[in-house]
Amino acid sequence: MNEYNKMFDHHWSLYQKILQHNYMGHDQIYSVLEDDLISHIHAPFSFLDIGCGDAQTITGRLKHTPISAYTGIDLSADALAHAQHFLTPLQIQTHLINNDFEHALADLVTQRVQFDVIFSGFALHHLAPEQRIHAFHNIYQLLDKGGCFYLIDVYPHKDEPRDTYLDRYLAKPMTDWTELNDTEKTILDDHVRSSDFPACKDTLIEIATETGFESIQCLFEDDEHANILMAFTK
């Protein structure tokens, strides 16, 4: 776990700068998520956050919802310490799991835990295709009937080769993210090229359909930032 704590500490200040300047389009896409939660969920709900990191962005969007319990999964203990800080003002039951989310999801399935809402923000693109399919199956099992899985993630165009997507996605940070210094841009470039394996919208729909989700919606598609928000209802 220590290597992931070091990775989090190394990248945290960089990510804060990206958030501060809205370089990844968080403001727009998380606003759509917040509006959907407020519009469609009126009873107290339990919430599972997969790959929660420090939970800073999502907690700001949950404060006007009737959330009653929050469970977060992340491999970095340092990230979860920050998450606890950001969750405290919500004054709800919290459970933070320090593990990789593949094993954590499997453990929760074994425990027969269920959630009203499951969310993942910019995490599932780190999975290989078979891992992603397995994650969807576990998420489906963890959702209560009528529950919704919200996914925010980066995405390539249909049939776009990974290298082409990476070059396209990283062109903007290298030229337009002017508040990042050269070292920060190198860190970002190395991280994305080594760790990002996103699926296109059609692939996500296909996986969700085969998993058994009854309703699939694309709530927001931001081609400028290569961000997508999808809602999968059980």
C-alpha positions as CSV (number, residue, x, y, z in Angstrom):
1,M,0.0,0.0,0.0
2,N,2.9,2.4,0.7
3,E,3.7,2.8,-3.0
4,Y,0.1,4.0,-3.6
5,N,0.4,6.4,-0.7
6,K,3.5,7.8,-2.3
7,M,1.8,8.0,-5.7
8,F,-1.1,9.8,-4.2
9,D,1.1,12.3,-2.3
10,H,3.1,12.9,-5.5
11,H,0.1,13.6,-7.7
12,W,-2.3,15.2,-5.2
13,S,-1.0,18.8,-5.6
14,L,-1.1,18.4,-9.4
15,Y,-4.7,17.1,-9.3
16,Q,-5.7,20.1,-7.1
17,K,-4.3,22.5,-9.7
18,I,-6.2,20.7,-12.4
19,L,-9.4,20.9,-10.3
20,Q,-8.8,24.6,-9.5
21,H,-8.6,25.5,-13.1
22,N,-11.3,23.1,-14.2
23,Y,-9.0,21.7,-16.8
24,M,-10.8,18.3,-17.0
25,G,-14.3,19.8,-17.1
26,H,-15.2,18.6,-13.6
27,D,-17.5,21.5,-13.0
28,Q,-19.8,20.7,-16.0
29,I,-20.0,17.0,-15.7
30,Y,-20.4,16.8,-11.9
31,S,-23.1,19.5,-12.1
32,V,-25.1,17.2,-14.4
33,L,-24.6,14.3,-11.9
34,E,-25.8,16.5,-9.0
35,D,-28.9,17.6,-10.8
36,D,-29.8,14.0,-11.7
37,L,-29.4,12.9,-8.1
38,I,-31.5,15.7,-6.7
39,S,-34.2,15.3,-9.4
40,H,-34.6,11.5,-9.2
41,I,-33.7,10.5,-5.6
42,H,-35.9,11.9,-2.8
43,A,-35.6,9.2,-0.1
44,P,-32.4,8.6,2.0
45,F,-29.9,6.6,0.0
46,S,-26.7,4.6,0.5
47,F,-23.8,5.5,-1.8
48,L,-20.8,3.5,-2.9
49,D,-17.9,5.4,-4.4
50,I,-15.5,3.2,-6.4
51,G,-11.9,4.7,-6.5
52,C,-13.0,7.6,-4.4
53,G,-9.6,9.2,-3.9
54,D,-9.9,12.2,-1.6
55,A,-13.7,12.4,-2.3
56,Q,-13.4,16.2,-2.5
57,T,-15.4,16.7,-5.7
58,I,-18.2,14.2,-5.1
59,T,-18.8,15.3,-1.5
60,G,-19.4,18.9,-2.7
61,R,-22.1,17.5,-5.0
62,L,-23.8,15.3,-2.4
63,K,-24.5,18.0,0.3
64,H,-27.9,18.9,-1.2
65,T,-29.0,15.3,-1.7
66,P,-30.7,13.0,0.9
67,I,-27.6,10.7,1.2
68,S,-27.7,8.7,4.4
69,A,-24.5,6.6,4.2
70,Y,-21.3,6.7,2.2
71,T,-18.8,3.9,1.5
72,G,-15.6,4.8,-0.3
73,I,-13.0,2.5,-1.8
74,D,-9.4,3.5,-2.6
75,L,-6.0,1.9,-2.5
76,S,-4.3,4.9,-0.9
77,A,-4.7,5.3,2.8
78,D,-3.5,8.9,2.6
79,A,-6.3,9.6,0.1
80,L,-8.9,8.1,2.4
81,A,-7.6,10.3,5.3
82,H,-8.3,13.4,3.1
83,A,-11.7,11.8,2.2
84,Q,-12.7,11.5,5.8
85,H,-12.0,15.3,6.2
86,F,-14.2,16.2,3.2
87,L,-17.0,13.8,4.3
88,T,-17.2,15.1,7.9
89,P,-19.5,18.1,7.1
90,L,-22.1,15.7,5.6
91,Q,-22.7,14.2,9.0
92,I,-23.6,10.8,7.7
93,Q,-22.5,7.2,8.3
94,T,-19.2,6.6,6.5
95,H,-17.2,3.5,5.8
96,L,-13.8,3.8,4.0
97,I,-12.2,0.7,2.5
98,N,-8.4,0.7,1.9
99,N,-8.1,-1.8,-0.9
100,D,-8.0,-2.0,-4.7
101,F,-11.5,-1.8,-5.9
102,E,-11.6,-5.2,-7.7
103,H,-10.9,-7.1,-4.4
104,A,-13.1,-4.6,-2.4
105,L,-16.1,-5.1,-4.7
106,A,-15.7,-8.9,-4.6
107,D,-15.6,-8.8,-0.8
108,L,-18.7,-6.6,-0.7
109,V,-20.5,-9.1,-3.0
110,T,-19.5,-11.9,-0.7
111,Q,-20.9,-10.0,2.3
112,R,-24.2,-9.5,0.3
113,V,-24.1,-5.7,0.9
114,Q,-26.3,-3.6,-1.4
115,F,-26.4,0.1,-2.2
116,D,-29.0,2.4,-3.6
117,V,-26.5,4.4,-5.7
118,I,-23.0,3.3,-6.9
119,F,-20.6,5.8,-8.4
120,S,-17.2,5.8,-10.1
121,G,-15.5,8.9,-11.2
122,F,-12.4,8.6,-13.4
123,A,-11.4,5.2,-12.1
124,L,-12.7,2.4,-14.3
125,H,-10.5,3.4,-17.3
126,H,-7.6,2.0,-15.4
127,L,-9.0,-1.5,-15.9
128,A,-8.2,-3.9,-18.7
129,P,-11.3,-5.0,-20.8
130,E,-11.9,-8.3,-18.9
131,Q,-11.5,-6.6,-15.5
132,R,-14.0,-3.9,-16.6
133,I,-16.6,-6.6,-17.5
134,H,-16.0,-8.3,-14.1
135,A,-16.4,-5.0,-12.3
136,F,-19.7,-4.3,-14.0
137,H,-21.0,-7.7,-12.9
138,N,-20.0,-7.0,-9.3
139,I,-21.5,-3.6,-9.4
140,Y,-24.8,-5.0,-10.7
141,Q,-24.9,-7.5,-7.8
142,L,-24.2,-4.7,-5.3
143,L,-27.0,-2.6,-6.5
144,D,-30.4,-2.8,-4.9
145,K,-33.3,-3.3,-7.3
146,G,-34.1,0.0,-9.0
147,G,-30.7,1.3,-7.9
148,C,-28.5,3.3,-10.3
149,F,-24.8,3.1,-11.2
150,Y,-23.4,6.5,-12.3
151,L,-20.2,6.4,-14.3
152,I,-18.0,9.4,-15.0
153,D,-15.0,8.6,-17.1
154,V,-12.8,9.5,-20.0
155,Y,-13.7,7.8,-23.3
156,P,-12.3,7.4,-26.8
157,H,-14.3,7.7,-30.0
158,K,-15.7,4.5,-31.5
159,D,-13.0,2.4,-33.1
160,E,-10.4,4.9,-32.2
161,P,-7.0,3.2,-31.5
162,R,-5.6,3.7,-28.0
163,D,-2.5,5.5,-29.3
164,T,-4.6,7.9,-31.3
165,Y,-6.9,8.6,-28.4
166,L,-3.9,9.2,-26.1
167,D,-2.3,11.7,-28.5
168,R,-5.6,13.5,-29.0
169,Y,-6.4,13.6,-25.2
170,L,-3.0,14.8,-24.2
171,A,-2.6,17.5,-26.8
172,K,-4.8,19.9,-24.9
173,P,-2.9,19.6,-21.5
174,M,0.4,20.0,-23.3
175,T,-0.7,23.3,-25.0
176,D,-3.7,24.8,-23.1
177,W,-3.1,23.9,-19.4
178,T,-0.8,26.8,-19.0
179,E,-0.7,26.7,-15.2
180,L,1.1,23.4,-15.2
181,N,4.8,23.5,-15.4
182,D,6.9,21.2,-17.6
183,T,7.5,18.7,-14.8
184,E,3.8,18.4,-14.0
185,K,3.0,18.0,-17.7
186,T,5.5,15.2,-17.9
187,I,4.0,13.5,-14.8
188,L,0.6,13.7,-16.4
189,D,1.7,12.4,-19.7
190,D,3.5,9.5,-18.2
191,H,0.6,8.6,-16.0
192,V,-2.0,8.7,-18.7
193,R,0.0,6.8,-21.3
194,S,0.9,4.0,-18.8
195,S,-2.4,3.7,-16.9
196,D,-5.4,4.7,-19.1
197,F,-7.3,2.1,-21.0
198,P,-10.8,3.7,-21.5
199,A,-13.7,2.1,-23.3
200,C,-15.9,3.9,-25.8
201,K,-19.5,4.6,-25.2
202,D,-20.8,1.8,-27.3
203,T,-18.6,-0.7,-25.5
204,L,-19.9,0.5,-22.1
205,I,-23.5,0.1,-23.4
206,E,-22.7,-3.4,-24.6
207,I,-21.1,-4.4,-21.3
208,A,-24.0,-3.0,-19.3
209,T,-26.6,-4.6,-21.5
210,E,-25.0,-8.0,-21.2
211,T,-24.7,-7.6,-17.5
212,G,-28.4,-7.1,-17.2
213,F,-29.0,-3.4,-16.6
214,E,-32.6,-2.5,-17.5
215,S,-32.0,1.2,-18.4
216,I,-28.9,2.8,-19.9
217,Q,-28.7,6.6,-20.4
218,C,-25.9,8.9,-21.5
219,L,-26.5,12.0,-19.4
220,F,-23.6,14.0,-20.6
221,E,-21.0,13.7,-23.3
222,D,-18.2,16.3,-23.4
223,D,-16.0,15.7,-26.4
224,E,-13.8,18.7,-25.6
225,H,-12.6,17.0,-22.4
226,A,-13.3,13.4,-23.6
227,N,-15.6,13.0,-20.6
228,I,-18.8,11.0,-20.4
229,L,-21.5,10.6,-17.7
230,M,-23.7,7.4,-18.0
231,A,-26.4,6.1,-15.7
232,F,-27.1,2.4,-15.6
233,T,-30.3,1.4,-13.7
234,K,-31.0,-2.1,-12.4
